[in-house]
Every structure is written in structure tokens, then in C-alpha cells.
Amino acid sequence: MDNDADFYRELPKVELHAHLNGSVSFQTIEKLIRRKPQLNIEHSMTAIGKGQQRTLEECFEVFKVIHKLVDTEEDILMVATDVIREFAADGVKYLELRSTPREKKDTGLTKRSYVETIIKAIQQCKNEGVDIDVRFLVAVDRRNGAEVAMETVKLAEEFMLSSDGLVLGLDLSGDPTVGHGKYLLPALEKAKNSGLKLSLHLSEVPTQMDESDLLLNLPPDRIGHGTFLHPEVGGSQSLVDKVVNNNIPLELCLTSNVKGQTVPCYSKHHFNYWYQLGHPSVICTDDKGVFCTDLSQEYQLAASTFGLNHEDVWKLSQQAIDCIFAPEDVKQQLKQKWKELHPQVFK
Ligand SMILES: CC(C)=CCNc1ncnc2c1ncn2[C@@H]1O[C@H](COP(=O)(O)O)[C@@H](O)[C@H]1O
């Protein structure tokens, strides 16, 4: 068909869980490879194609390869502007990008200039009139421990105050099998107390029950993945109760979880559990470049797997507006936009 594909492309969408360096498209990787031929990097090392799967460990190796390709301010500016334009072309009207500030001595890249460059990319796209509202979450890689987490929080706080509302929060991500969230608690508490919104990757693997129990007490403002929170997959009712009682939305990434093998197949994805509960859940891409997907495809997959019709899908994309970190007036503007677009999408 492709009226159906057209519907999903035209559907206005909100993307809340997109890691910048995981979102780099084939075309942009091509440009980066041309800039750095000496690295001998091939496409097969930066993406996981259709029908392919990798272990979690292998997936995290992919990010290391992409990080080698993206290590100057110029690279970051190109990657961020390309990613923003691609999300806009996919019908995303509001995007919260996240990325881990990195420094690279030999290229002069600092963590501060890293964040500044992403802000510059957001402003550049805005000035060009790209039809998308983009905000930024500063990411903490759990691998780097408590001290780096605290430094990152301080940087995020500064940018929250100086970026005119573009920097809204903090993301906790990185290889879930490394480190323990208890060491990061002081940094996360500081972030929360200063007004940064918290989106935490929780229970991405089954061994994180204690950590999730602890971090849910903060409580976070949103949860990334939450794959193993519910009792049917080894989580617990008390974890579910904490999520439900605090009304914490989940960011759910179907293809990422299937390709990374934390979920056995689409039909067993925990989207169904939370959707049936009526709990706020937002479909997201995670790493659209690495997992060769886009948000339209992810909505279409959720619909075909779980039997949602176009009206259900519309409601799902509209409900995502209530889960954004930007303030109330932005939510109202987006709701108005959805209202205006409805006749066009259902023509
Ligand atoms: C391996 C797999 C199935 C990935 C999907 N799930 C993920 N879980 C945790 N952290 C992630 C995931 N995807 C991306 N990241 C984080 O995002 C980084 C890449 O984007 P960036 O450099 O922060 O701009 C990775 O190094 C990692 O720290």
C-alpha cells in the first residue's frame, strides 16, 4: 500500500527518546566516512539492518564506532542538523534530542562546546524554518561513574539557565549492565532539585530490579524502556505500582528492543502491557540510524502488531504531548497543531 504508509508519515508525532549519535542516518554516515577515510569504517559497523539482531554488548560497540566518526564541532553540527531535518521530514513536530557531552583533546572539542554546538544546530534549523520544535536533554553515561555524572549535572544546570528553554532535562543512559544507579543518586537528586526534568533508562535488562526500585523513589519524570518492570517478565507489582501511582510516562522503542534482543519479538513487546493498563506510553525510535528505522515505521509496527486502528494511533500520538518536558504553553500550541492537522491526515 502505501496510503497506510502515507498516514503514518503525515501523522503529527512527538519524539521523546532519541540519542543523537544513534540517530545518524546512512546518508550522514556516508558523509562522515568520506571526511575520515583513514578510520576504515564501513556501514556494516554503524547500523543493524532489517532482520538482523545483535547482543546488547555488540550494540554498544556500534556507538563506539560512531563516536570515532563524530569527534569535532563541525561533525556534531552536521549530525545534529541532519538528524533534526530527518525527524521533521518524518512528520515529527516536537523532538527532545539527548546526547552525552564528550571531549576530544586533539580536535579541541570540550563538553561545553559539545552542548553549545547542539544548541547552535537547533537554532540553525529554527532559523531555516524547519517545522519542528526541538529541545535538548543532557545525557549521563552510567559507565562514567558518580564524579562525571555530577559534572554533567552542573553543566546541564548552567545550560538550563542560559539556553532560553532549549535545555530541559537530564537523561541517564549507557550500557545497563555496567555500574549501579545507587552511586549516581546524589547527581540525579541535585539535577531534580535544580529543576531539570529526569528521563531515566530503567530496567532495560532483568538484573536491575533493586536499582529501579531505588531510582523510582526520586521519582523520575519519564522512564526509558522499563522493559523488565512488570511481573510477567520478572519485575514486580510494587515496581508497577510506583510507576502507576506517580503517573510516570514510559518511552517505548520497539525495534531497538527487538534488535537488541531484550524483547524476543514485536508481539511480546511490553507496549501491550502498559497500553492495556491505559498508562501513558510514548512510541519512540531510540537510535533510528543504528536500528534503521524512523518514527512513522515504529507507529505502524505498533499498530499492526497490537491491532490499533488509525483513530487509536492518532490518540496515541496526541497523548504523547502531555509527556513532553517543555512547559504548558508549548503543550497547548502542539494540541492546537494536532487539531488543525486532523482533517488533512484523515482526508
Ligand atoms: C544497545 C541497545 C540495544 C541500545 C538501545 N538502548 C540504549 N540503552 C542505553 N543507552 C543507550 C541506548 N542507545 C543509546 N544509548 C546511549 O546513547 C549513546 C549514543 O548517543 P550519544 O553519543 O549520547 O549522542 C550511547 O553511547 C549510549 O550511552
The ligand as an SDF file (V2000), in Angstrom:
LIG
                    3D

 28 30  0  0  0  0  0  0  0  0999 V2000
   22.3290   -1.4010   22.7690 C   0  0  0  0  0  0  0  0  0  0  0  0
   20.9270   -1.0520   22.5400 C   0  0  0  0  0  0  0  0  0  0  0  0
   20.0080   -2.1570   22.2800 C   0  0  0  0  0  0  0  0  0  0  0  0
   20.6610    0.2450   22.6020 C   0  0  0  0  0  0  0  0  0  0  0  0
   19.4100    0.8530   22.8920 C   0  0  0  0  0  0  0  0  0  0  0  0
   19.3270    1.2760   24.1890 N   0  0  0  0  0  0  0  0  0  0  0  0
   20.1650    2.1300   24.8110 C   0  0  0  0  0  0  0  0  0  0  0  0
   20.2790    1.9420   26.1250 N   0  0  0  0  0  0  0  0  0  0  0  0
   21.0880    2.7100   26.8700 C   0  0  0  0  0  0  0  0  0  0  0  0
   21.8210    3.6970   26.3680 N   0  0  0  0  0  0  0  0  0  0  0  0
   21.7350    3.9360   25.0510 C   0  0  0  0  0  0  0  0  0  0  0  0
   20.9060    3.1790   24.2020 C   0  0  0  0  0  0  0  0  0  0  0  0
   21.0210    3.6650   22.9500 N   0  0  0  0  0  0  0  0  0  0  0  0
   21.9040    4.6920   23.0290 C   0  0  0  0  0  0  0  0  0  0  0  0
   22.3590    4.8410   24.2790 N   0  0  0  0  0  0  0  0  0  0  0  0
   23.3300    5.8290   24.8000 C   0  0  0  0  0  0  0  0  0  0  0  0
   23.4750    6.8520   23.8280 O   0  0  0  0  0  0  0  0  0  0  0  0
   24.8300    6.9400   23.3880 C   0  0  0  0  0  0  0  0  0  0  0  0
   24.8710    7.3220   21.9180 C   0  0  0  0  0  0  0  0  0  0  0  0
   24.3560    8.6180   21.7420 O   0  0  0  0  0  0  0  0  0  0  0  0
   25.1110    9.9510   22.2260 P   0  0  0  0  0  0  0  0  0  0  0  0
   26.5820    9.7850   21.9910 O   0  0  0  0  0  0  0  0  0  0  0  0
   24.8150   10.1400   23.6810 O   0  0  0  0  0  0  0  0  0  0  0  0
   24.5320   11.0140   21.3480 O   0  0  0  0  0  0  0  0  0  0  0  0
   25.4040    5.5600   23.6920 C   0  0  0  0  0  0  0  0  0  0  0  0
   26.8030    5.6010   23.8410 O   0  0  0  0  0  0  0  0  0  0  0  0
   24.6950    5.1990   24.9950 C   0  0  0  0  0  0  0  0  0  0  0  0
   25.3220    5.8140   26.0980 O   0  0  0  0  0  0  0  0  0  0  0  0
  1  2  1  0
  2  3  1  0
  2  4  2  0
  4  5  1  0
  5  6  1  0
  6  7  1  0
  7  8  1  0
  7 12  2  0
  8  9  2  0
  9 10  1  0
 10 11  2  0
 11 12  1  0
 11 15  1  0
 12 13  1  0
 13 14  2  0
 14 15  1  0
 15 16  1  0
 16 17  1  0
 16 27  1  0
 17 18  1  0
 18 19  1  0
 18 25  1  0
 19 20  1  0
 20 21  1  0
 21 22  2  0
 21 23  1  0
 21 24  1  0
 25 26  1  0
 25 27  1  0
 27 28  1  0
M  END
$$$$
